[in-house]
Amino acid sequence: MASLLRLPSLLSPSKPLLRRRLPAARLAAPATSRSQASAAAGAAAPAASETRGGDREGQVTPRSVDFNAWYTDVIAAAELADYGPVRGTMVIRPYGYAIWEAIQDYLNVKFKETGHSNMYFPQEASHVEGFSPELALVTIGGGKELEEKLVVRPTSETIVNHMFTKWIQSYRDLPLMINQWVNVTRWEMRTKPFIRTLEFLWQEGHTAHATLEEAEKEAMQMIDVYTKFAYEQAAIPVIPGRKSRVETFAGANRTYTIEAMMGDKKALQAGTSHNLGQNFSRAFGTQFMDENGQIEHVWQTSWAISTRFVGGIIMTHGDDAGLMLPPRIAPIQVVIVPIWKKGDEKAVVLESVDSVQKILKEAGIRVKVDDSELRTPGWKFNHYEMKGIPVRIEIGPRDVTNNSVVVSRRDVPGKQGKEFGVSMDPSILVNHIKGRLEDIQASLLQKAITFRDSNIVDVSSYGELKEAIAEGKWARGPWSASDADELKVKEETSATIRCYPFEQPEGTKKCFMTGNPAEEVAIFAKSY
Amino acid sequence: MASLLRLPSLLSPSKPLLRRRLPAARLAAPATSRSQASAAAGAAAPAASETRGGDREGQVTPRSVDFNAWYTDVIAAAELADYGPVRGTMVIRPYGYAIWEAIQDYLNVKFKETGHSNMYFPQEASHVEGFSPELALVTIGGGKELEEKLVVRPTSETIVNHMFTKWIQSYRDLPLMINQWVNVTRWEMRTKPFIRTLEFLWQEGHTAHATLEEAEKEAMQMIDVYTKFAYEQAAIPVIPGRKSRVETFAGANRTYTIEAMMGDKKALQAGTSHNLGQNFSRAFGTQFMDENGQIEHVWQTSWAISTRFVGGIIMTHGDDAGLMLPPRIAPIQVVIVPIWKKGDEKAVVLESVDSVQKILKEAGIRVKVDDSELRTPGWKFNHYEMKGIPVRIEIGPRDVTNNSVVVSRRDVPGKQGKEFGVSMDPSILVNHIKGRLEDIQASLLQKAITFRDSNIVDVSSYGELKEAIAEGKWARGPWSASDADELKVKEETSATIRCYPFEQPEGTKKCFMTGNPAEEVAIFAKSY
């Protein structure tokens, strides 16, 4: 076990144990000298970070100063994830996993409503020579060198087709529509928590149909499910569209995508749906007898959303105070913080807290009470802001007397987001809180739409595109140039075609690169 | 992709495509010549198996003739699982996976109610030299030989402790109670679908506590959760108890288990809960500062239930007609089969079918209608019996006239299990069906208890134990002999101590092996 042994050298009674964690310690120092602070943290935690109940707890690099540092700081401070012991791996902590569970709960219902069943394909499959260099290979099993190397699942099209070939004989076996929630492994060199890790969690849908039209309809239906999820649940105004030939999945005829603009204006491919045509069915001989007795190859789709989406939520809504969660996918929608000073106030405050908690729970609101006496209310305010909980309720002795509570919105900082004297009367309180949660949900979406739209530039020349990209923005313009031109843009600007959006402007278009007629506008951007 | 390519040599228009699947074909031949039938199926399917709507579809080897063949036949015919392309791997098909989802849904709620959070640990971890020979090792990643071999998760105690050491500093961080639903890989030589495969799905709970007492309480609480699940949901009367020293998990101080008796009287270890003491916390330096400022090692537990439990359900309740599912975990509780002959009967029957379906759905009953015209009612009866659906409702023209339906119980064969003239009146029908589902749930459990109890023999000598084991039964007797004696019993009879049951007979006991005083009785049995 030697390789996993971590000697707890800092653990001795003479050293303070509290707030020994690196991110908090690092951020106690000025944001501009992060590396020094980190070095210091390695030796002993600066005093500021050890103050129990101190308001500096859990602070992060300001977003405007360093977006990437802010992102990893938020992940640590909000306890969303941690690094695993193997390079590039990630531990998804309970709070981060609860967001993933919210994503699963919504999509799982939608997948079933649209006729899909969950199942499970093994993750170890035969190695396919000459396949992607991103694979992890098992070469030793049960202490012996294996005759055939096994691939650890990077995606499942090959094994799916292997089995579909066995299960499908007749048109009566179609459509075959399945999904699995699983882990996948890809040997990525540059990793980033949630966004790109050696292993991640996703769902992969796989369907087989009797006709091209059905497969196309399915691929479109699923990108539509993803789009609605992004807008309505995650408050992320993704742009759905079709990938360019260059960016289309190697096994697909068409790849549909939802593209999201992160807080640093980079694009995140947040979900994809592929019309695979007959590419896999021809390679694997996946055939069926149609109603006329003809043997045909099936038409297929596959589609996926992954834990990367959690990264997208962080980078869309978060601010300097930390994470900001849309109420519909927030594991905790309301946190109640009791406030008292004198001992005799405690019982009466906690009684009200308990009653308010019950009222909200019964109304189906996800609520948490933090009545710990180890932390100050100020510490708790910061802590739950960092965790992105949409609404905070404060209850003090005066509130109890007035039969009211104080309600604060996470998305509106300071006094402006605070409402005093909200009645504890059950029906009034429940309506008020439900209303606020809806307001926040709508407001987060609207804010993200405004941000997105103010950062997309319509371009009519390559020069304009270069300028827009140099400013970190997205460029949208008519495009009918060659794959070679597309690759040239990538080389010269680092921007790629994110998609041909489904929503297209009216009128005739001229390719901004070649001046030739163009059918569609494309969106170019730098991306994760 | 060559290695996965399966040329569909049977797929030519001149050969019938329908019912080409192996299990059905195999079983069209007499059960006593299974291997011949299999060989035949490899060349061309026997005529009997191709009859569309024929009643022989989906029949299996009788359970009494060959329990193991019956088991694998049922898995194939009920479409629970299939073999993966790599030896020892299994594809869990939608119907089998839905049973696993029912298990997850129940346990997930119980885990959360008892204070656990879900999360996710990476499956690739550093190789631990000298560890179990059941490991799969990744040695190549991204096209390169890795400097350090990585283990594909066989269980997660090591990485859990690696992270716990990072997260736990103070008593305020305890208890830390988490769970993950994941795949695990063990290089098993002799595999059997659901029971023992190279890869399987499970949940693994991991907790850390400040005291031994708390850890012990937790370990007991979780084996109790499993016991209740087995009894109340799966209708499996498991015997909960403590493992012997020999059978205790290597890393645990105590292992608790639930042991189930399968239809062939072999024991199945269906879930375990370990009190790990400080074994892992000492190895990994997982320490905390207690309320008095003392540094202590945490006390831990881990506990797991896997897809093996699905195998346990099949082998507990199934019969010659196939699977038999307890209503509470049945993905489909009621199947409605419409029956009509003349064309003008169809519309009126289907209208009633639709209305009955809606009534039952609204009452929260999981119901499926099979109105396919490609299969006869007789075929459907057999098919849904094979799938173990607890209740079948038939609706024909005469039933519509009488405003009633026919209700058949899966667990009571033939006329006896059939009720005619059950009113379609919503409240009467819903009460009737709910009552029948409860009857079936209770009846399956009672049947399994009777079977279990009639096959446990109380023994007071080694000779009696040998006799009981030779008859395939379980032997229960006072035991205080040595580990060496326990291993001798195993060598001579193939039986092991399944557990010291929590429920112990009163009175003084004398070890049946040594004649010395004994504190407890132990249960010995052959096991999967």
Interface residues (C-beta under 8 A of the other chain):
Chain A: M1 A2 S3 L4 L5 R6 L7 P8 L11 S12 P13 L17 L18 R20 D82 G84 P85 V86 T89 M90 V91 I92 R93 P94 G96 Y97 A98 W100 E101 S117 N118 M119 Y120 F121 P122 Q123 E124 A125 S126 H127 V128 E129 F131 P133 E134 L135 A136 L137 V138 T139 I140 G141 G142 G143 E148 K149 L150 V152 T158 I159 N161 H162 M163 T165 K166 W167 Q169 S170 R172 I178 V182 N183 T185 W187 M189 L198 E199 L201 A283 F284 G285 Q287 F288 M289 G293 Q294 I295 L374
Chain B: M1 A2 S3 L4 L5 R6 L7 P8 L11 S12 P13 L17 L18 R20 D82 G84 P85 V86 T89 M90 V91 I92 R93 P94 G96 Y97 A98 W100 E101 S117 N118 M119 Y120 F121 P122 Q123 E124 A125 S126 H127 V128 E129 P133 E134 L135 A136 L137 V138 T139 I140 G141 G142 G143 E148 K149 L150 V152 T158 I159 N161 H162 M163 T165 K166 W167 Q169 S170 R172 I178 V182 N183 T185 W187 E188 M189 L198 E199 L201 A283 F284 G285 Q287 M289 G293 Q294 I295 L374
